[in-house]
Amino acid sequence: MSSKIRGKPKSKHEQYLQERFEELCAYKEANGHCRVPFRYEKNKKLGNWVIQMRRCYKQHDKKQDSVFKKRFAQLEAVGFEWEVKSSAKDDARQ
């Protein structure tokens, strides 16, 4: 599993996305999944970003928008889940 987006980020926004993606990969390495809790105390930015990515996925036409299509494919490649149900057990482990 590669935690690098191909190419060097060209803008602050792309750099932000790259940083969150790398943090997600580190989270998966440590926890065995990509289900970052919304209120993840160790990294609140990552928890918020995961929610933002899921909202973005629901709002965009995945077939037509090539920028988002690439980003979504990259997340899926590392095991990102677009639909998750929160459980008290998962929240307690964080």
GIKA-V84540 format. One record per backbone hydrogen bond with DSSP energy under -1.0 kcal/mol. NH is the residue of the N-H (numbers start at 1). CO is the residue of the C=O. Records with the same first field share a line. If there is no record, write none. Layout:
NH->CO  CO
//
This chain:
15->11
16->12
17->13
18->14
19->15
20->16
21->17
22->18
23->19
24->20
25->21
26->22
27->23
28->24
29->25
30->26
31->27
32->28
36->34
40->37
43->40
47->43
48->44
49->45
50->46
51->47
52->48
53->49
54->50
55->51
56->52
57->53
58->54
59->55
60->56
62->60
65->61
69->65
70->66
71->67
72->68
73->69
74->70
75->71
76->72
77->73
79->76
80->75
91->87
92->88
93->89
//
